[in-house]
């Protein structure tokens, strides 16, 4: 079904632009390289923003591009208010933002306030002594009498979450890499410094901020040990998985600080704050951090992101978690990002990935909440294969081969099928291009009206212009087939009926009388009383 795609410069007609918005995540190392050093950069993004604008999304979210030693590829920040030279300069960022705004795109940046780099001047000062003005800006604690770490807390990336520092004669906390010491956000001076950082970027004109690892921002001041996970069925691939994380994260006082952040954001016009919240209590904390009034606008969760399978129960669970009432905030959903294997490789066999890529785009854009689309998702890219000797991700290297790691979702964007490194760079790319991605390159799909990219543009145009899809309610119908998701968005004459076959087999189902299909995928030539494998549709009242 053909639909008109908006002009790239057409502004969003919605007063609260962020509510129900579609947001495109850019991983800058892998989007486009402008200078041939093999690493994507800000000028590369600016030169290729038309591709995103033509999709019909509302905003871009750019993963960290700040000064960093790159131990965790930018999530170890050594200067929160400057650009790392490998990505460009502040002037390059300003040019990117001006171009995005000219194309009708809002700009969201990624800020990391739970930890910093061990090369940050704050940490370099903090480790000098126990009595300087930055001494309490990070989480320090004495060793136990036997010299062991203060608690049993484990790092996400493996091993104890504490590292000994001989100069201070104490351990410092790092929930991630040792090169990522945790900020002591209990300290009012640290909170003020974070708010100053937030103000720096809001003053510069950004439209929103994604807050990384929000529930890691504060620790238990009593330094209690985490209890073990006794459920034998829980998959454990790293020491972190053996504990319930009650005390190294998720402190109740986080909420008070988030309210301070929201108060500052509200002094600007129509800004957007969204939290990344993961972990075993992530769903509960997402709701706490976004509860109206006065907290964050939305939260970005992991319900779909790490799910092994896509089924009706998962979608029902998401719907129940976010009821339409005055006490519950507004969710954000994503199927893929830079930290998780790509959804089509997790949820579909290789033979069905093209069909599933289209189904997942239609389903994601049919959900109630904000939608985050990860670069390459509009092309139907599968998880790339990265040989062990080319791995860059410290988590992947540590846990290989038990986990797929993150590198396979971070490989370069394929722009041109017949160019070296798919047109991403003229140099040696920091991660290799998977040969399977060449046939899915942007240039080939731009020339094909039946491509996944063309389908993505169509779907996104529909969501952008349809208030029911953006903001309407969502309720399930009583289907019993575990692979058949049938739900309604909105009510009355504006209601939309959404139907999805989540399996690789045809299922019996017929569109009820009084409804007309306005968008569909993988349905061409199907009988009127069936939904083929990975088929989906949206229907409006006739």
C-alpha positions as CSV (number, residue, x, y, z in Angstrom):
1,X,0.0,0.0,0.0
2,X,1.5,3.3,-1.0
3,X,1.3,6.3,1.2
4,X,2.8,9.8,0.9
5,X,5.9,10.4,2.9
6,X,6.1,13.8,4.6
7,X,8.5,16.5,3.4
8,X,11.7,16.2,5.4
9,X,11.4,19.8,6.6
10,X,7.8,19.5,7.7
11,X,7.5,20.1,11.5
12,X,5.7,17.8,13.8
13,X,2.1,19.0,14.2
14,X,2.0,17.8,17.8
15,X,2.5,20.2,20.7
16,X,4.3,17.6,22.9
17,X,6.5,16.4,20.1
18,X,8.0,13.6,22.2
19,X,4.7,11.9,23.1
20,X,4.4,9.0,20.7
21,X,7.4,10.1,18.8
22,X,9.6,7.8,16.7
23,X,13.3,8.3,17.5
24,X,16.2,7.1,15.4
25,X,19.3,6.0,17.4
26,X,22.7,6.8,15.8
27,X,25.8,5.0,17.0
28,X,28.3,7.6,15.8
29,X,31.3,5.2,15.6
30,X,29.5,3.2,12.9
31,X,27.2,5.6,11.1
32,X,29.4,7.4,8.6
33,X,33.1,8.3,8.5
34,X,34.0,11.6,6.9
35,X,37.8,11.6,7.2
36,X,38.9,8.0,6.4
37,X,40.2,7.1,9.9
38,X,37.8,4.1,10.0
39,X,35.6,5.6,12.8
40,X,32.3,7.4,12.2
41,X,32.1,11.0,13.2
42,X,29.8,14.0,13.6
43,X,30.4,15.4,10.1
44,X,29.6,12.0,8.7
45,X,26.3,12.1,10.5
46,X,25.5,15.6,9.3
47,X,26.2,14.6,5.7
48,X,23.8,11.7,5.9
49,X,20.9,13.2,7.9
50,X,18.7,13.2,4.8
51,X,18.5,9.5,5.0
52,X,16.9,9.7,8.5
53,X,14.7,12.7,7.7
54,X,13.3,10.8,4.7
55,X,12.3,7.9,7.0
56,X,9.8,10.2,8.7
57,X,11.0,10.0,12.2
58,X,10.6,12.8,14.7
59,X,14.1,12.9,16.3
60,X,17.6,11.4,16.4
61,X,19.3,10.1,19.5
62,X,23.1,10.2,19.3
63,X,25.1,7.8,21.5
64,X,28.1,9.4,23.3
65,X,30.5,11.5,21.3
66,X,32.3,13.2,24.3
67,X,35.9,13.2,25.2
68,X,36.8,9.7,26.3
69,X,39.7,7.2,26.4
70,X,37.2,4.8,24.8
71,X,37.6,1.9,27.2
72,X,33.9,1.5,26.7
73,X,33.6,3.3,23.4
74,X,32.4,6.6,24.8
75,X,30.5,5.6,27.8
76,X,33.6,6.3,29.9
77,X,33.5,10.1,29.7
78,X,36.5,12.3,30.5
79,X,34.8,15.6,29.7
80,X,31.0,15.8,29.7
81,X,31.0,19.1,27.9
82,X,33.3,18.6,24.9
83,X,33.6,16.4,21.8
84,X,36.2,13.8,21.4
85,X,38.6,14.6,18.5
86,X,37.8,11.3,16.8
87,X,34.2,12.6,16.4
88,X,35.0,16.2,15.6
89,X,34.5,19.4,17.6
90,X,31.8,21.4,19.3
91,X,31.4,23.4,16.1
92,X,30.8,20.1,14.3
93,X,28.1,19.3,16.8
94,X,26.5,22.7,16.3
95,X,26.5,22.2,12.6
96,X,24.9,18.8,13.0
97,X,22.2,20.2,15.2
98,X,21.5,23.1,12.8
99,X,21.1,20.7,9.9
100,X,18.9,18.3,11.8
101,X,16.6,21.1,12.9
102,X,16.4,22.4,9.3
103,X,15.3,18.9,8.3
104,X,12.6,18.9,10.9
105,X,14.4,16.5,13.3
106,X,14.8,17.0,17.0
107,X,18.1,16.1,18.6
108,X,18.5,14.0,21.7
109,X,21.9,13.4,23.2
110,X,23.1,10.6,25.5
111,X,24.5,11.6,28.9
112,X,26.2,9.3,31.4
113,X,25.7,10.5,35.0
114,X,26.2,7.3,37.0
115,X,29.9,7.2,36.3
116,X,32.8,8.9,34.6
117,X,36.2,7.9,33.1
118,X,39.1,7.3,35.5
119,X,40.8,10.0,33.3
120,X,38.2,12.6,34.1
121,X,39.8,15.5,36.1
122,X,37.2,15.0,38.8
123,X,38.5,11.5,39.5
124,X,42.1,12.4,39.1
125,X,41.6,15.0,41.9
126,X,39.5,12.6,44.0
127,X,42.1,9.9,44.1
128,X,44.8,12.3,45.3
129,X,43.7,12.4,49.0
130,X,40.8,11.9,51.3
131,X,40.4,15.5,52.2
132,X,40.5,17.5,48.9
133,X,37.4,19.3,47.5
134,X,36.7,16.3,45.1
135,X,37.5,13.6,47.7
136,X,33.9,12.6,48.1
137,X,32.8,13.0,44.4
138,X,33.3,9.2,43.8
139,X,32.4,6.2,45.9
140,X,35.4,5.2,48.1
141,X,35.4,2.7,50.9
142,X,38.0,1.0,53.2
143,X,39.0,-2.6,52.7
144,X,37.7,-5.2,55.1
145,X,40.1,-6.3,57.8
146,X,41.4,-9.1,55.6
147,X,42.1,-6.6,52.7
148,X,39.1,-7.8,50.6
149,X,36.7,-5.4,48.9
150,X,34.1,-3.5,51.0
151,X,31.2,-5.5,49.7
152,X,30.5,-8.6,47.5
153,X,29.1,-6.4,44.6
154,X,30.0,-7.6,41.1
155,X,30.7,-5.6,38.0
156,X,28.4,-5.9,34.9
157,X,31.5,-6.6,32.9
158,X,32.9,-9.3,35.2
159,X,34.7,-9.5,38.5
160,X,34.4,-7.4,41.6
161,X,32.8,-4.0,41.3
162,X,35.7,-2.6,43.5
163,X,39.3,-1.7,42.5
164,X,42.1,-0.9,45.0
165,X,43.8,2.5,44.7
166,X,47.1,2.6,46.5
167,X,47.3,6.4,46.6
168,X,44.1,6.7,48.6
169,X,44.5,3.4,50.3
170,X,40.9,2.6,49.6
171,X,38.7,0.8,47.0
172,X,36.6,2.7,44.5
173,X,33.3,1.5,43.1
174,X,32.8,0.8,39.4
175,X,29.6,-1.0,38.4
176,X,31.0,-1.4,34.9
177,X,34.8,-1.3,33.9
178,X,37.5,-0.4,36.4
179,X,38.1,2.6,34.0
180,X,34.5,3.8,34.8
181,X,34.5,4.8,38.5
182,X,31.0,5.5,39.9
183,X,30.1,9.1,40.7
184,X,28.8,9.7,44.3
185,X,25.5,11.2,43.3
186,X,24.5,11.3,46.9
187,X,26.9,14.3,47.2
188,X,25.0,17.6,46.6
189,X,28.1,19.1,44.9
190,X,28.1,16.2,42.4
191,X,24.4,16.8,41.7
192,X,25.1,20.4,41.1
193,X,27.9,19.5,38.7
194,X,25.6,17.1,36.8
195,X,22.9,19.8,36.6
196,X,25.5,22.2,35.2
197,X,26.4,19.7,32.5
198,X,22.7,19.2,31.7
199,X,22.3,23.0,31.4
200,X,25.3,23.3,29.1
201,X,23.7,21.1,26.5
202,X,20.2,22.5,27.0
203,X,21.6,26.0,26.5
204,X,23.3,24.7,23.3
205,X,19.8,23.8,22.0
206,X,19.4,20.1,22.3
207,X,15.8,18.9,22.4
208,X,16.3,16.0,24.8
209,X,18.6,13.9,26.9
210,X,18.7,10.2,27.3
211,X,20.0,9.3,30.7
212,X,22.3,6.3,30.7
213,X,22.1,3.7,33.5
214,X,19.9,5.8,35.7
215,X,19.3,3.2,38.3
216,X,23.1,2.9,38.9
217,X,23.4,6.5,40.0
218,X,23.3,5.9,43.8
219,X,24.4,3.1,46.1
220,X,23.5,1.8,49.5
221,X,25.3,4.0,52.1
222,X,25.4,1.1,54.6
223,X,27.4,-1.0,52.2
224,X,25.3,-4.1,52.5
225,X,26.2,-7.2,50.5
226,X,23.9,-8.3,47.7
227,X,22.0,-11.6,48.3
228,X,22.7,-14.5,46.0
229,X,20.2,-15.6,43.2
230,X,19.1,-19.0,44.3
231,X,16.9,-19.8,41.3
232,X,18.8,-22.5,39.5
233,X,16.9,-21.8,36.2
234,X,18.4,-18.3,36.0
235,X,21.0,-18.1,33.2
236,X,24.4,-17.1,34.6
237,X,27.1,-16.3,32.2
238,X,29.0,-13.8,34.4
239,X,29.5,-13.1,38.2
240,X,27.0,-10.2,38.0
241,X,24.2,-12.7,37.3
242,X,24.7,-14.6,40.6
243,X,23.4,-11.7,42.7
244,X,20.2,-9.7,43.3
245,X,21.3,-6.1,42.8
246,X,19.5,-4.6,45.8
247,X,22.3,-2.5,47.2
248,X,24.8,-1.5,44.4
249,X,22.0,0.3,42.6
250,X,18.4,1.5,42.7
251,X,18.6,3.7,45.8
252,X,15.3,5.5,46.6
253,X,17.0,8.9,46.6
254,X,17.5,8.7,42.9
255,X,13.9,9.8,42.4
256,X,14.6,13.1,44.2
257,X,17.5,13.9,42.0
258,X,15.5,13.0,38.8
259,X,12.9,15.6,39.9
260,X,15.6,18.2,40.2
261,X,16.7,17.3,36.6
262,X,13.1,17.6,35.4
263,X,12.6,21.0,37.1
264,X,15.6,22.4,35.3
265,X,14.5,20.9,31.9
266,X,11.1,22.5,32.4
267,X,12.7,26.0,32.4
268,X,13.3,25.4,28.7
269,X,10.7,25.0,26.0
270,X,9.4,21.5,25.2
271,X,12.5,19.5,26.2
272,X,12.4,15.7,26.7
273,X,14.2,13.5,29.3
274,X,14.2,9.7,28.9
275,X,15.8,7.2,31.3
276,X,17.5,4.0,30.4
277,X,16.5,1.5,33.1
278,X,17.5,-2.1,33.1
279,X,17.9,-4.9,35.6
280,X,15.6,-7.3,37.5
281,X,13.5,-4.4,38.9
282,X,13.7,-2.4,35.7
283,X,10.0,-2.4,35.0
284,X,9.1,-1.2,38.5
285,X,11.8,1.5,38.4
286,X,10.7,2.7,35.0
287,X,7.3,3.5,36.4
288,X,8.8,5.1,39.5
289,X,11.1,7.3,37.6
290,X,8.3,8.5,35.2
291,X,5.4,8.8,37.7
292,X,3.5,12.1,37.1
293,X,3.9,14.9,37.9
294,X,7.4,16.2,37.9
295,X,9.6,13.2,37.1
296,X,11.0,12.1,33.7
297,X,9.0,12.2,30.6
298,X,9.6,8.6,29.7
299,X,11.8,5.5,30.4
300,X,13.5,3.2,28.0
301,X,13.3,-0.4,29.1
302,X,14.7,-3.8,28.2
303,X,11.5,-5.9,28.1
304,X,11.8,-6.5,24.4
305,X,15.5,-5.8,24.0
306,X,16.8,-8.9,25.7
307,X,13.8,-11.2,25.1
308,X,14.7,-14.6,23.6
309,X,11.4,-14.8,21.7
310,X,8.6,-12.5,20.5
311,X,5.2,-13.8,21.4
312,X,1.8,-12.5,22.4
313,X,2.4,-12.9,26.1
314,X,5.4,-10.5,25.9
315,X,3.3,-7.8,24.2
316,X,0.5,-8.3,26.7
317,X,2.9,-8.0,29.6
318,X,4.2,-4.7,28.2
319,X,0.6,-3.4,27.8
320,X,-0.3,-4.3,31.4
321,X,2.8,-2.7,32.8
322,X,1.8,0.7,31.5
323,X,-2.0,1.2,32.1
324,X,-3.7,4.4,31.0
325,X,-4.3,6.2,34.3
326,X,-3.2,9.3,36.1
327,X,-0.5,7.5,38.2
328,X,1.4,5.9,35.4
329,X,3.9,7.6,33.1
330,X,4.6,7.1,29.4
331,X,6.8,4.2,28.1
332,X,9.4,4.0,25.3
333,X,10.0,0.8,23.4
334,X,12.8,-0.6,21.3
335,X,13.6,-4.0,19.8
336,X,17.3,-3.4,19.0
337,X,20.1,-1.1,20.1
338,X,23.9,-0.9,20.4
339,X,23.9,-3.1,23.5
340,X,21.9,-6.1,22.3
341,X,21.9,-8.5,19.4
342,X,19.7,-7.3,16.6
343,X,16.1,-8.4,17.0
344,X,15.7,-10.2,13.7
345,X,18.6,-12.5,14.6
346,X,17.1,-13.2,18.0
347,X,13.6,-13.7,16.9
348,X,13.6,-15.2,13.4
349,X,15.5,-17.9,11.5
350,X,17.8,-16.8,8.7
351,X,15.2,-18.0,6.1
352,X,12.6,-15.6,7.4
353,X,14.6,-12.5,8.4
354,X,13.4,-10.3,5.5
355,X,9.8,-11.0,6.3
356,X,10.3,-10.6,10.0
357,X,12.2,-7.3,9.5
358,X,9.0,-5.8,8.0
359,X,6.7,-7.3,10.6
360,X,8.8,-6.0,13.5
361,X,8.8,-2.5,12.0
362,X,5.0,-2.5,11.7
363,X,4.6,-4.0,15.2
364,X,7.0,-1.7,16.9
365,X,5.3,1.3,15.3
366,X,1.8,0.0,16.4
367,X,2.7,0.0,20.1
368,X,1.5,2.6,22.6
369,X,4.5,4.7,23.7
370,X,7.6,6.2,22.1
371,X,9.4,4.1,19.5
372,X,13.2,3.9,19.3
373,X,14.6,2.6,16.0
374,X,18.3,1.5,15.9
375,X,20.3,2.4,12.8
376,X,20.1,-0.3,10.2
377,X,16.8,-1.6,11.5
378,X,15.1,0.2,8.6
379,X,17.3,-1.9,6.3
380,X,16.5,-5.2,8.0
381,X,20.1,-5.8,9.0
382,X,20.8,-9.1,10.8
383,X,23.3,-9.4,13.6
384,X,26.8,-9.2,12.0
385,X,29.4,-11.9,12.4
386,X,32.6,-10.5,13.9
387,X,35.6,-12.9,14.2
388,X,37.1,-13.2,17.6
389,X,40.3,-11.5,16.5
390,X,38.3,-8.4,15.4
391,X,36.2,-8.1,18.6
392,X,36.4,-4.7,20.3
393,X,33.7,-4.9,23.0
394,X,35.3,-5.7,26.4
395,X,32.1,-7.6,27.4
396,X,32.2,-9.8,24.3
397,X,35.9,-10.6,24.7
398,X,35.4,-11.5,28.4
399,X,32.4,-13.7,27.9
400,X,33.2,-15.2,24.5
401,X,31.8,-17.5,23.1
402,X,28.9,-17.7,25.6
403,X,27.3,-14.4,24.6
404,X,27.0,-12.8,21.2
405,X,28.4,-9.6,22.6
406,X,27.6,-6.1,21.3
407,X,30.0,-5.8,18.4
408,X,27.7,-7.6,16.0
409,X,25.1,-4.8,16.4
410,X,27.7,-2.1,16.1
411,X,29.2,-2.8,12.7
412,X,29.3,0.0,10.1
413,X,26.2,1.2,8.3
414,X,26.2,-0.2,4.7
415,X,25.6,2.8,2.4
416,X,26.8,1.5,-1.0
417,X,26.8,-2.1,-2.0
418,X,29.6,-1.9,-4.5
419,X,32.0,0.3,-2.6
420,X,34.9,-0.8,-0.3
421,X,33.6,-1.2,3.3
422,X,30.1,-0.5,1.9
423,X,30.9,3.2,1.6
424,X,31.2,3.7,5.3
425,X,34.9,4.7,5.2
426,X,37.8,5.0,2.8
427,X,40.1,3.6,5.5
428,X,40.2,0.5,7.6
429,X,36.9,0.3,9.6
430,X,37.0,-0.2,13.4
431,X,34.7,-3.2,12.9
432,X,34.4,-5.2,9.7
433,X,31.4,-5.0,7.4
434,X,29.5,-8.3,7.2
435,X,29.2,-9.4,3.6
436,X,25.5,-10.2,4.2
437,X,24.9,-6.5,4.7
438,X,26.0,-5.5,1.2
439,X,22.8,-6.7,-0.4
440,X,20.9,-4.6,2.1
441,X,22.8,-1.4,1.5
442,X,21.0,1.9,1.4
443,X,21.7,2.6,-2.3
444,X,20.1,-0.7,-3.4
445,X,17.1,-0.3,-1.2
446,X,16.6,3.3,-2.3
447,X,16.2,2.1,-5.8
448,X,13.7,-0.6,-4.9
449,X,10.1,0.4,-4.2
450,X,9.5,-3.0,-2.6
451,X,12.5,-2.9,-0.2
452,X,12.4,-3.0,3.6
453,X,13.5,0.6,3.6
454,X,10.5,1.6,1.4
455,X,8.2,-0.3,3.8
456,X,9.8,1.4,6.8
457,X,9.2,4.9,5.3
458,X,5.6,4.0,4.6
459,X,5.0,2.7,8.2
460,X,6.7,5.7,9.8
461,X,4.7,8.1,7.7
462,X,1.5,6.5,8.9
463,X,2.5,6.7,12.5
464,X,3.7,10.2,12.3
465,X,0.4,11.5,10.8
466,X,-2.0,9.3,12.8
467,X,-2.7,10.6,16.4
468,X,-4.3,7.3,17.4
469,X,-1.0,5.4,16.7
470,X,1.0,8.1,18.5
471,X,-1.1,8.6,21.5
472,X,-4.2,6.4,21.6
473,X,-4.9,3.7,24.1
474,X,-4.2,0.0,23.5
475,X,-6.3,-3.0,24.5
476,X,-6.0,-6.7,23.5
477,X,-8.7,-8.9,22.0
478,X,-9.2,-12.4,23.4
479,X,-7.3,-14.4,20.8
480,X,-6.0,-17.8,22.2
481,X,-3.4,-18.5,19.5
482,X,0.0,-17.7,21.2
483,X,1.4,-16.5,17.9
484,X,-1.5,-14.2,16.9
485,X,-1.5,-10.7,18.5
486,X,-4.7,-8.8,17.9
487,X,-5.2,-5.4,19.6
488,X,-7.0,-2.1,19.1
489,X,-5.4,1.3,19.3
490,X,-7.8,4.1,20.3
491,X,-11.6,4.1,20.4
492,X,-14.6,5.1,18.4
493,X,-14.4,6.1,14.8
494,X,-10.7,6.8,15.1
495,X,-9.9,3.3,16.4
496,X,-7.3,1.1,14.6
497,X,-7.3,-2.7,14.6
498,X,-3.8,-4.3,14.5
499,X,-3.2,-7.9,13.8
500,X,0.1,-9.8,13.7
501,X,1.1,-13.4,13.0
502,X,4.3,-13.7,15.0
503,X,5.1,-17.2,13.7
504,X,6.6,-18.7,10.5
505,X,3.4,-20.6,9.7
506,X,0.1,-19.4,8.3
507,X,-2.7,-19.0,10.8
508,X,-6.4,-18.7,10.3
509,X,-7.8,-15.3,10.9
510,X,-10.2,-13.0,9.1
511,X,-10.6,-9.2,9.4
512,X,-13.9,-8.5,11.0
513,X,-16.7,-6.7,9.1
514,X,-16.6,-2.9,9.3
515,X,-12.8,-2.6,9.0
516,X,-10.6,-1.8,6.0
517,X,-6.8,-2.5,5.9
518,X,-4.8,0.7,5.6
519,X,-1.3,-0.8,6.0
520,X,0.1,-4.3,5.8
521,X,3.3,-6.4,5.4
522,X,3.8,-9.9,4.0
523,X,0.1,-10.1,3.1
524,X,0.1,-9.9,-0.7
525,X,-1.8,-12.7,-2.3
526,X,-3.0,-14.2,0.9
527,X,-6.5,-15.7,1.3
528,X,-8.9,-13.4,3.1
529,X,-9.3,-15.8,6.0
530,X,-5.6,-16.3,6.8
531,X,-2.6,-14.4,7.9
532,X,0.6,-15.8,6.3
533,X,3.9,-16.3,8.2
534,X,5.0,-13.0,9.7
535,X,2.2,-11.0,8.2
536,X,0.7,-8.0,9.9
537,X,-1.9,-5.3,9.2
538,X,-3.4,-2.2,10.5
539,X,-7.1,-1.5,9.7
540,X,-9.4,1.5,10.2
541,X,-13.2,1.6,10.5
542,X,-14.8,1.5,7.1
